[in-house]
Amino acid sequence: MPLVQVTMLKGRTVEQKRKLAARITDAMVEEAKAAKEAVVITFIEITREDYANAGGLLADRK
């Protein structure tokens, strides 16, 4: 059972997540030969305060 975790900043709509889930599933079926019913996708949403890059929080960037 393939498990795909997508971590991204909060703010995407439910419709955007639906489209992402469909496209990711299709890619797993086509490229990894996974059964469509076996593909599990989780969306982990974080805030700008939860994300740091190059030693600084994204929330501190302008």
C-alpha positions in Angstrom: 0.0 0.0 0.0 1.7 3.2 -1.1 1.4 6.1 1.3 2.1 9.5 0.0 2.4 12.4 2.4 2.1 16.0 1.1 3.3 18.7 3.4 2.4 22.2 2.4 1.4 25.6 3.8 -2.2 26.0 4.8 -4.4 27.8 2.3 -5.3 25.3 -0.4 -9.0 24.7 -1.1 -10.7 21.4 -0.9 -11.1 21.4 -4.7 -7.3 21.9 -5.1 -6.7 18.9 -2.7 -9.2 16.8 -4.7 -7.3 17.5 -7.9 -3.9 16.8 -6.3 -5.1 13.6 -4.9 -6.4 12.4 -8.3 -3.2 13.4 -10.1 -0.9 11.8 -7.5 -2.9 8.6 -7.5 -2.8 8.5 -11.3 1.0 8.9 -11.2 1.4 6.1 -8.6 -0.8 3.8 -10.8 1.1 4.7 -14.0 4.7 4.9 -12.7 4.8 2.6 -9.7 2.2 0.1 -11.0 0.2 0.5 -7.7 -3.4 -0.5 -7.5 -5.5 2.6 -7.5 -7.5 1.3 -4.4 -4.2 0.9 -2.5 -2.9 4.4 -2.9 -3.3 6.5 0.3 -2.5 10.2 0.4 -2.4 12.4 3.4 -2.2 16.2 3.4 -0.3 17.8 6.2 -0.9 21.5 6.4 1.4 23.8 8.3 1.5 27.5 9.1 4.2 30.0 8.2 5.2 29.8 11.8 5.8 26.0 11.5 8.1 26.3 8.5 11.8 27.3 8.5 14.3 27.6 5.7 17.9 28.8 5.8 17.7 29.3 9.5 14.6 31.6 9.5 10.9 31.2 9.9 8.8 31.8 6.9 6.6 34.0 9.1 9.5 36.4 9.5 10.0 36.9 5.8 8.3 39.8 4.0 
